[in-house]
Amino acid sequence: MSFDPKRAQSCLHCALARAIRRESAPLAARGLSVNLGRAEPVWLPSPGAHLYRALRRLLREAGSQAQGPSLKLTVIDLTGKSHVEVTATIPVGRGSRVLACAFPRHAPGSLGGGFAEALDLS
């Protein structure tokens, strides 16, 4: 069996755990505690480094905007959706704000092969 980098899959939860570990000290210095909702592992056809960088950006942005002591992370993985979303809910003023990043479930460039409109009929 040969390795095909186009078919490589990465665990979203592993990337999220690494990003939380890396950003935990700066977030704690701002007085923020990170709470992660419960979710099943999710495998995505994206390089782990791509997931990790996007999740670190999300954590940094949430940390810079939060005006309270908590940051709640949730992985939204709904059957039938074209993507998996990670949300960060932070307190802002008297309310809250939700920041998010989404990751596609499909490998880039692979959707055209499965739809009739992508076929060359000429």
Phi and psi in radians as a Rosetta constraint file:
Dihedral C 1 N 2 CA 2 C 2 CIRCULARHARMONIC -1.744 0.35
Dihedral N 2 CA 2 C 2 N 3 CIRCULARHARMONIC 2.726 0.35
Dihedral C 2 N 3 CA 3 C 3 CIRCULARHARMONIC -1.497 0.35
Dihedral N 3 CA 3 C 3 N 4 CIRCULARHARMONIC 2.202 0.35
Dihedral C 3 N 4 CA 4 C 4 CIRCULARHARMONIC -1.970 0.35
Dihedral N 4 CA 4 C 4 N 5 CIRCULARHARMONIC 1.862 0.35
Dihedral C 4 N 5 CA 5 C 5 CIRCULARHARMONIC -1.074 0.35
Dihedral N 5 CA 5 C 5 N 6 CIRCULARHARMONIC -0.395 0.35
Dihedral C 5 N 6 CA 6 C 6 CIRCULARHARMONIC -1.227 0.35
Dihedral N 6 CA 6 C 6 N 7 CIRCULARHARMONIC -0.402 0.35
Dihedral C 6 N 7 CA 7 C 7 CIRCULARHARMONIC -1.800 0.35
Dihedral N 7 CA 7 C 7 N 8 CIRCULARHARMONIC 0.103 0.35
Dihedral C 7 N 8 CA 8 C 8 CIRCULARHARMONIC -1.062 0.35
Dihedral N 8 CA 8 C 8 N 9 CIRCULARHARMONIC 2.463 0.35
Dihedral C 8 N 9 CA 9 C 9 CIRCULARHARMONIC -2.161 0.35
Dihedral N 9 CA 9 C 9 N 10 CIRCULARHARMONIC 2.608 0.35
Dihedral C 9 N 10 CA 10 C 10 CIRCULARHARMONIC -2.249 0.35
Dihedral N 10 CA 10 C 10 N 11 CIRCULARHARMONIC 2.600 0.35
Dihedral C 10 N 11 CA 11 C 11 CIRCULARHARMONIC -1.513 0.35
Dihedral N 11 CA 11 C 11 N 12 CIRCULARHARMONIC 2.089 0.35
Dihedral C 11 N 12 CA 12 C 12 CIRCULARHARMONIC -1.073 0.35
Dihedral N 12 CA 12 C 12 N 13 CIRCULARHARMONIC -0.711 0.35
Dihedral C 12 N 13 CA 13 C 13 CIRCULARHARMONIC -1.144 0.35
Dihedral N 13 CA 13 C 13 N 14 CIRCULARHARMONIC -0.631 0.35
Dihedral C 13 N 14 CA 14 C 14 CIRCULARHARMONIC -1.143 0.35
Dihedral N 14 CA 14 C 14 N 15 CIRCULARHARMONIC -0.780 0.35
Dihedral C 14 N 15 CA 15 C 15 CIRCULARHARMONIC -1.123 0.35
Dihedral N 15 CA 15 C 15 N 16 CIRCULARHARMONIC -0.682 0.35
Dihedral C 15 N 16 CA 16 C 16 CIRCULARHARMONIC -1.150 0.35
Dihedral N 16 CA 16 C 16 N 17 CIRCULARHARMONIC -0.740 0.35
Dihedral C 16 N 17 CA 17 C 17 CIRCULARHARMONIC -1.077 0.35
Dihedral N 17 CA 17 C 17 N 18 CIRCULARHARMONIC -0.740 0.35
Dihedral C 17 N 18 CA 18 C 18 CIRCULARHARMONIC -1.124 0.35
Dihedral N 18 CA 18 C 18 N 19 CIRCULARHARMONIC -0.735 0.35
Dihedral C 18 N 19 CA 19 C 19 CIRCULARHARMONIC -1.149 0.35
Dihedral N 19 CA 19 C 19 N 20 CIRCULARHARMONIC -0.720 0.35
Dihedral C 19 N 20 CA 20 C 20 CIRCULARHARMONIC -1.116 0.35
Dihedral N 20 CA 20 C 20 N 21 CIRCULARHARMONIC -0.774 0.35
Dihedral C 20 N 21 CA 21 C 21 CIRCULARHARMONIC -1.028 0.35
Dihedral N 21 CA 21 C 21 N 22 CIRCULARHARMONIC -0.748 0.35
Dihedral C 21 N 22 CA 22 C 22 CIRCULARHARMONIC -1.231 0.35
Dihedral N 22 CA 22 C 22 N 23 CIRCULARHARMONIC -0.644 0.35
Dihedral C 22 N 23 CA 23 C 23 CIRCULARHARMONIC -1.630 0.35
Dihedral N 23 CA 23 C 23 N 24 CIRCULARHARMONIC -0.051 0.35
Dihedral C 23 N 24 CA 24 C 24 CIRCULARHARMONIC -1.100 0.35
Dihedral N 24 CA 24 C 24 N 25 CIRCULARHARMONIC -0.711 0.35
Dihedral C 24 N 25 CA 25 C 25 CIRCULARHARMONIC -1.139 0.35
Dihedral N 25 CA 25 C 25 N 26 CIRCULARHARMONIC -0.856 0.35
Dihedral C 25 N 26 CA 26 C 26 CIRCULARHARMONIC -1.077 0.35
Dihedral N 26 CA 26 C 26 N 27 CIRCULARHARMONIC -0.623 0.35
Dihedral C 26 N 27 CA 27 C 27 CIRCULARHARMONIC -1.211 0.35
Dihedral N 27 CA 27 C 27 N 28 CIRCULARHARMONIC -0.727 0.35
Dihedral C 27 N 28 CA 28 C 28 CIRCULARHARMONIC -1.126 0.35
Dihedral N 28 CA 28 C 28 N 29 CIRCULARHARMONIC -0.610 0.35
Dihedral C 28 N 29 CA 29 C 29 CIRCULARHARMONIC -1.104 0.35
Dihedral N 29 CA 29 C 29 N 30 CIRCULARHARMONIC -0.484 0.35
Dihedral C 29 N 30 CA 30 C 30 CIRCULARHARMONIC -1.531 0.35
Dihedral N 30 CA 30 C 30 N 31 CIRCULARHARMONIC 0.024 0.35
Dihedral C 30 N 31 CA 31 C 31 CIRCULARHARMONIC 1.459 0.35
Dihedral N 31 CA 31 C 31 N 32 CIRCULARHARMONIC 0.309 0.35
Dihedral C 31 N 32 CA 32 C 32 CIRCULARHARMONIC -1.726 0.35
Dihedral N 32 CA 32 C 32 N 33 CIRCULARHARMONIC 2.377 0.35
Dihedral C 32 N 33 CA 33 C 33 CIRCULARHARMONIC -1.879 0.35
Dihedral N 33 CA 33 C 33 N 34 CIRCULARHARMONIC 2.463 0.35
Dihedral C 33 N 34 CA 34 C 34 CIRCULARHARMONIC -1.757 0.35
Dihedral N 34 CA 34 C 34 N 35 CIRCULARHARMONIC 2.224 0.35
Dihedral C 34 N 35 CA 35 C 35 CIRCULARHARMONIC -2.039 0.35
Dihedral N 35 CA 35 C 35 N 36 CIRCULARHARMONIC 2.258 0.35
Dihedral C 35 N 36 CA 36 C 36 CIRCULARHARMONIC -1.967 0.35
Dihedral N 36 CA 36 C 36 N 37 CIRCULARHARMONIC 2.161 0.35
Dihedral C 36 N 37 CA 37 C 37 CIRCULARHARMONIC -1.185 0.35
Dihedral N 37 CA 37 C 37 N 38 CIRCULARHARMONIC 2.741 0.35
Dihedral C 37 N 38 CA 38 C 38 CIRCULARHARMONIC -1.344 0.35
Dihedral N 38 CA 38 C 38 N 39 CIRCULARHARMONIC 2.377 0.35
Dihedral C 38 N 39 CA 39 C 39 CIRCULARHARMONIC -2.759 0.35
Dihedral N 39 CA 39 C 39 N 40 CIRCULARHARMONIC 2.732 0.35
Dihedral C 39 N 40 CA 40 C 40 CIRCULARHARMONIC -1.337 0.35
Dihedral N 40 CA 40 C 40 N 41 CIRCULARHARMONIC 2.699 0.35
Dihedral C 40 N 41 CA 41 C 41 CIRCULARHARMONIC -1.053 0.35
Dihedral N 41 CA 41 C 41 N 42 CIRCULARHARMONIC 2.526 0.35
Dihedral C 41 N 42 CA 42 C 42 CIRCULARHARMONIC -2.240 0.35
Dihedral N 42 CA 42 C 42 N 43 CIRCULARHARMONIC 2.212 0.35
Dihedral C 42 N 43 CA 43 C 43 CIRCULARHARMONIC -1.775 0.35
Dihedral N 43 CA 43 C 43 N 44 CIRCULARHARMONIC 2.278 0.35
Dihedral C 43 N 44 CA 44 C 44 CIRCULARHARMONIC -2.187 0.35
Dihedral N 44 CA 44 C 44 N 45 CIRCULARHARMONIC 2.591 0.35
Dihedral C 44 N 45 CA 45 C 45 CIRCULARHARMONIC -1.452 0.35
Dihedral N 45 CA 45 C 45 N 46 CIRCULARHARMONIC 0.922 0.35
Dihedral C 45 N 46 CA 46 C 46 CIRCULARHARMONIC -2.293 0.35
Dihedral N 46 CA 46 C 46 N 47 CIRCULARHARMONIC 2.634 0.35
Dihedral C 46 N 47 CA 47 C 47 CIRCULARHARMONIC -1.090 0.35
Dihedral N 47 CA 47 C 47 N 48 CIRCULARHARMONIC 2.460 0.35
Dihedral C 47 N 48 CA 48 C 48 CIRCULARHARMONIC -1.002 0.35
Dihedral N 48 CA 48 C 48 N 49 CIRCULARHARMONIC -0.620 0.35
Dihedral C 48 N 49 CA 49 C 49 CIRCULARHARMONIC -1.109 0.35
Dihedral N 49 CA 49 C 49 N 50 CIRCULARHARMONIC -0.641 0.35
Dihedral C 49 N 50 CA 50 C 50 CIRCULARHARMONIC -1.120 0.35
Dihedral N 50 CA 50 C 50 N 51 CIRCULARHARMONIC -0.803 0.35
Dihedral C 50 N 51 CA 51 C 51 CIRCULARHARMONIC -1.074 0.35
Dihedral N 51 CA 51 C 51 N 52 CIRCULARHARMONIC -0.834 0.35
Dihedral C 51 N 52 CA 52 C 52 CIRCULARHARMONIC -1.023 0.35
Dihedral N 52 CA 52 C 52 N 53 CIRCULARHARMONIC -0.834 0.35
Dihedral C 52 N 53 CA 53 C 53 CIRCULARHARMONIC -1.111 0.35
Dihedral N 53 CA 53 C 53 N 54 CIRCULARHARMONIC -0.733 0.35
Dihedral C 53 N 54 CA 54 C 54 CIRCULARHARMONIC -1.133 0.35
Dihedral N 54 CA 54 C 54 N 55 CIRCULARHARMONIC -0.693 0.35
Dihedral C 54 N 55 CA 55 C 55 CIRCULARHARMONIC -1.226 0.35
Dihedral N 55 CA 55 C 55 N 56 CIRCULARHARMONIC -0.654 0.35
Dihedral C 55 N 56 CA 56 C 56 CIRCULARHARMONIC -1.129 0.35
Dihedral N 56 CA 56 C 56 N 57 CIRCULARHARMONIC -0.692 0.35
Dihedral C 56 N 57 CA 57 C 57 CIRCULARHARMONIC -1.056 0.35
Dihedral N 57 CA 57 C 57 N 58 CIRCULARHARMONIC -0.754 0.35
Dihedral C 57 N 58 CA 58 C 58 CIRCULARHARMONIC -1.056 0.35
Dihedral N 58 CA 58 C 58 N 59 CIRCULARHARMONIC -0.803 0.35
Dihedral C 58 N 59 CA 59 C 59 CIRCULARHARMONIC -1.135 0.35
Dihedral N 59 CA 59 C 59 N 60 CIRCULARHARMONIC -0.729 0.35
Dihedral C 59 N 60 CA 60 C 60 CIRCULARHARMONIC -1.126 0.35
Dihedral N 60 CA 60 C 60 N 61 CIRCULARHARMONIC -0.764 0.35
Dihedral C 60 N 61 CA 61 C 61 CIRCULARHARMONIC -1.117 0.35
Dihedral N 61 CA 61 C 61 N 62 CIRCULARHARMONIC -0.771 0.35
Dihedral C 61 N 62 CA 62 C 62 CIRCULARHARMONIC -1.100 0.35
Dihedral N 62 CA 62 C 62 N 63 CIRCULARHARMONIC -0.746 0.35
Dihedral C 62 N 63 CA 63 C 63 CIRCULARHARMONIC -1.110 0.35
Dihedral N 63 CA 63 C 63 N 64 CIRCULARHARMONIC -0.632 0.35
Dihedral C 63 N 64 CA 64 C 64 CIRCULARHARMONIC -1.311 0.35
Dihedral N 64 CA 64 C 64 N 65 CIRCULARHARMONIC -0.422 0.35
Dihedral C 64 N 65 CA 65 C 65 CIRCULARHARMONIC -1.721 0.35
Dihedral N 65 CA 65 C 65 N 66 CIRCULARHARMONIC -0.296 0.35
Dihedral C 65 N 66 CA 66 C 66 CIRCULARHARMONIC -1.139 0.35
Dihedral N 66 CA 66 C 66 N 67 CIRCULARHARMONIC 2.411 0.35
Dihedral C 66 N 67 CA 67 C 67 CIRCULARHARMONIC -2.095 0.35
Dihedral N 67 CA 67 C 67 N 68 CIRCULARHARMONIC 0.503 0.35
Dihedral C 67 N 68 CA 68 C 68 CIRCULARHARMONIC -2.678 0.35
Dihedral N 68 CA 68 C 68 N 69 CIRCULARHARMONIC -3.013 0.35
Dihedral C 68 N 69 CA 69 C 69 CIRCULARHARMONIC -1.554 0.35
Dihedral N 69 CA 69 C 69 N 70 CIRCULARHARMONIC -0.066 0.35
Dihedral C 69 N 70 CA 70 C 70 CIRCULARHARMONIC -2.297 0.35
Dihedral N 70 CA 70 C 70 N 71 CIRCULARHARMONIC 2.669 0.35
Dihedral C 70 N 71 CA 71 C 71 CIRCULARHARMONIC -2.358 0.35
Dihedral N 71 CA 71 C 71 N 72 CIRCULARHARMONIC 2.030 0.35
Dihedral C 71 N 72 CA 72 C 72 CIRCULARHARMONIC -1.830 0.35
Dihedral N 72 CA 72 C 72 N 73 CIRCULARHARMONIC 2.162 0.35
Dihedral C 72 N 73 CA 73 C 73 CIRCULARHARMONIC -1.813 0.35
Dihedral N 73 CA 73 C 73 N 74 CIRCULARHARMONIC 2.427 0.35
Dihedral C 73 N 74 CA 74 C 74 CIRCULARHARMONIC -2.400 0.35
Dihedral N 74 CA 74 C 74 N 75 CIRCULARHARMONIC 2.351 0.35
Dihedral C 74 N 75 CA 75 C 75 CIRCULARHARMONIC -1.703 0.35
Dihedral N 75 CA 75 C 75 N 76 CIRCULARHARMONIC 2.107 0.35
Dihedral C 75 N 76 CA 76 C 76 CIRCULARHARMONIC -1.850 0.35
Dihedral N 76 CA 76 C 76 N 77 CIRCULARHARMONIC 1.884 0.35
Dihedral C 76 N 77 CA 77 C 77 CIRCULARHARMONIC -2.185 0.35
Dihedral N 77 CA 77 C 77 N 78 CIRCULARHARMONIC 1.536 0.35
Dihedral C 77 N 78 CA 78 C 78 CIRCULARHARMONIC -1.752 0.35
Dihedral N 78 CA 78 C 78 N 79 CIRCULARHARMONIC 2.351 0.35
Dihedral C 78 N 79 CA 79 C 79 CIRCULARHARMONIC -1.055 0.35
Dihedral N 79 CA 79 C 79 N 80 CIRCULARHARMONIC 2.342 0.35
Dihedral C 79 N 80 CA 80 C 80 CIRCULARHARMONIC 1.614 0.35
Dihedral N 80 CA 80 C 80 N 81 CIRCULARHARMONIC -0.231 0.35
Dihedral C 80 N 81 CA 81 C 81 CIRCULARHARMONIC -1.411 0.35
Dihedral N 81 CA 81 C 81 N 82 CIRCULARHARMONIC 2.614 0.35
Dihedral C 81 N 82 CA 82 C 82 CIRCULARHARMONIC -1.410 0.35
Dihedral N 82 CA 82 C 82 N 83 CIRCULARHARMONIC -0.100 0.35
Dihedral C 82 N 83 CA 83 C 83 CIRCULARHARMONIC -2.582 0.35
Dihedral N 83 CA 83 C 83 N 84 CIRCULARHARMONIC 2.894 0.35
Dihedral C 83 N 84 CA 84 C 84 CIRCULARHARMONIC -1.968 0.35
Dihedral N 84 CA 84 C 84 N 85 CIRCULARHARMONIC 2.412 0.35
Dihedral C 84 N 85 CA 85 C 85 CIRCULARHARMONIC -2.081 0.35
Dihedral N 85 CA 85 C 85 N 86 CIRCULARHARMONIC 2.490 0.35
Dihedral C 85 N 86 CA 86 C 86 CIRCULARHARMONIC -2.015 0.35
Dihedral N 86 CA 86 C 86 N 87 CIRCULARHARMONIC 2.168 0.35
Dihedral C 86 N 87 CA 87 C 87 CIRCULARHARMONIC -1.964 0.35
Dihedral N 87 CA 87 C 87 N 88 CIRCULARHARMONIC 2.590 0.35
Dihedral C 87 N 88 CA 88 C 88 CIRCULARHARMONIC -2.153 0.35
Dihedral N 88 CA 88 C 88 N 89 CIRCULARHARMONIC 2.056 0.35
Dihedral C 88 N 89 CA 89 C 89 CIRCULARHARMONIC -1.803 0.35
Dihedral N 89 CA 89 C 89 N 90 CIRCULARHARMONIC 2.193 0.35
Dihedral C 89 N 90 CA 90 C 90 CIRCULARHARMONIC -2.254 0.35
Dihedral N 90 CA 90 C 90 N 91 CIRCULARHARMONIC 2.609 0.35
Dihedral C 90 N 91 CA 91 C 91 CIRCULARHARMONIC -1.338 0.35
Dihedral N 91 CA 91 C 91 N 92 CIRCULARHARMONIC 2.360 0.35
Dihedral C 91 N 92 CA 92 C 92 CIRCULARHARMONIC -2.442 0.35
Dihedral N 92 CA 92 C 92 N 93 CIRCULARHARMONIC 2.051 0.35
Dihedral C 92 N 93 CA 93 C 93 CIRCULARHARMONIC 1.021 0.35
Dihedral N 93 CA 93 C 93 N 94 CIRCULARHARMONIC -2.239 0.35
Dihedral C 93 N 94 CA 94 C 94 CIRCULARHARMONIC -1.603 0.35
Dihedral N 94 CA 94 C 94 N 95 CIRCULARHARMONIC -0.023 0.35
Dihedral C 94 N 95 CA 95 C 95 CIRCULARHARMONIC -2.178 0.35
Dihedral N 95 CA 95 C 95 N 96 CIRCULARHARMONIC -2.573 0.35
Dihedral C 95 N 96 CA 96 C 96 CIRCULARHARMONIC -2.516 0.35
Dihedral N 96 CA 96 C 96 N 97 CIRCULARHARMONIC 2.855 0.35
Dihedral C 96 N 97 CA 97 C 97 CIRCULARHARMONIC -2.277 0.35
Dihedral N 97 CA 97 C 97 N 98 CIRCULARHARMONIC 2.519 0.35
Dihedral C 97 N 98 CA 98 C 98 CIRCULARHARMONIC -2.003 0.35
Dihedral N 98 CA 98 C 98 N 99 CIRCULARHARMONIC 2.144 0.35
Dihedral C 98 N 99 CA 99 C 99 CIRCULARHARMONIC -1.903 0.35
Dihedral N 99 CA 99 C 99 N 100 CIRCULARHARMONIC 2.629 0.35
Dihedral C 99 N 100 CA 100 C 100 CIRCULARHARMONIC -2.600 0.35
Dihedral N 100 CA 100 C 100 N 101 CIRCULARHARMONIC 2.753 0.35
Dihedral C 100 N 101 CA 101 C 101 CIRCULARHARMONIC -2.417 0.35
Dihedral N 101 CA 101 C 101 N 102 CIRCULARHARMONIC 2.525 0.35
Dihedral C 101 N 102 CA 102 C 102 CIRCULARHARMONIC -2.101 0.35
Dihedral N 102 CA 102 C 102 N 103 CIRCULARHARMONIC 2.569 0.35
Dihedral C 102 N 103 CA 103 C 103 CIRCULARHARMONIC -2.221 0.35
Dihedral N 103 CA 103 C 103 N 104 CIRCULARHARMONIC 2.233 0.35
Dihedral C 103 N 104 CA 104 C 104 CIRCULARHARMONIC -1.197 0.35
Dihedral N 104 CA 104 C 104 N 105 CIRCULARHARMONIC 2.595 0.35
Dihedral C 104 N 105 CA 105 C 105 CIRCULARHARMONIC -1.455 0.35
Dihedral N 105 CA 105 C 105 N 106 CIRCULARHARMONIC -0.247 0.35
Dihedral C 105 N 106 CA 106 C 106 CIRCULARHARMONIC -1.842 0.35
Dihedral N 106 CA 106 C 106 N 107 CIRCULARHARMONIC 2.685 0.35
Dihedral C 106 N 107 CA 107 C 107 CIRCULARHARMONIC -1.299 0.35
Dihedral N 107 CA 107 C 107 N 108 CIRCULARHARMONIC 2.392 0.35
Dihedral C 107 N 108 CA 108 C 108 CIRCULARHARMONIC -0.953 0.35
Dihedral N 108 CA 108 C 108 N 109 CIRCULARHARMONIC 2.342 0.35
Dihedral C 108 N 109 CA 109 C 109 CIRCULARHARMONIC 1.469 0.35
Dihedral N 109 CA 109 C 109 N 110 CIRCULARHARMONIC -0.005 0.35
Dihedral C 109 N 110 CA 110 C 110 CIRCULARHARMONIC -1.652 0.35
Dihedral N 110 CA 110 C 110 N 111 CIRCULARHARMONIC -0.290 0.35
Dihedral C 110 N 111 CA 111 C 111 CIRCULARHARMONIC -1.213 0.35
Dihedral N 111 CA 111 C 111 N 112 CIRCULARHARMONIC -0.597 0.35
Dihedral C 111 N 112 CA 112 C 112 CIRCULARHARMONIC -1.046 0.35
Dihedral N 112 CA 112 C 112 N 113 CIRCULARHARMONIC -0.503 0.35
Dihedral C 112 N 113 CA 113 C 113 CIRCULARHARMONIC -1.218 0.35
Dihedral N 113 CA 113 C 113 N 114 CIRCULARHARMONIC -0.253 0.35
Dihedral C 113 N 114 CA 114 C 114 CIRCULARHARMONIC -1.898 0.35
Dihedral N 114 CA 114 C 114 N 115 CIRCULARHARMONIC 0.038 0.35
Dihedral C 114 N 115 CA 115 C 115 CIRCULARHARMONIC -2.122 0.35
Dihedral N 115 CA 115 C 115 N 116 CIRCULARHARMONIC 2.460 0.35
Dihedral C 115 N 116 CA 116 C 116 CIRCULARHARMONIC -1.065 0.35
Dihedral N 116 CA 116 C 116 N 117 CIRCULARHARMONIC -0.599 0.35
Dihedral C 116 N 117 CA 117 C 117 CIRCULARHARMONIC -1.189 0.35
Dihedral N 117 CA 117 C 117 N 118 CIRCULARHARMONIC -0.236 0.35
Dihedral C 117 N 118 CA 118 C 118 CIRCULARHARMONIC -1.587 0.35
Dihedral N 118 CA 118 C 118 N 119 CIRCULARHARMONIC -0.116 0.35
Dihedral C 118 N 119 CA 119 C 119 CIRCULARHARMONIC -1.366 0.35
Dihedral N 119 CA 119 C 119 N 120 CIRCULARHARMONIC 2.491 0.35
Dihedral C 119 N 120 CA 120 C 120 CIRCULARHARMONIC -1.563 0.35
Dihedral N 120 CA 120 C 120 N 121 CIRCULARHARMONIC 1.798 0.35
Dihedral C 120 N 121 CA 121 C 121 CIRCULARHARMONIC -1.713 0.35
Dihedral N 121 CA 121 C 121 N 122 CIRCULARHARMONIC 0.117 0.35
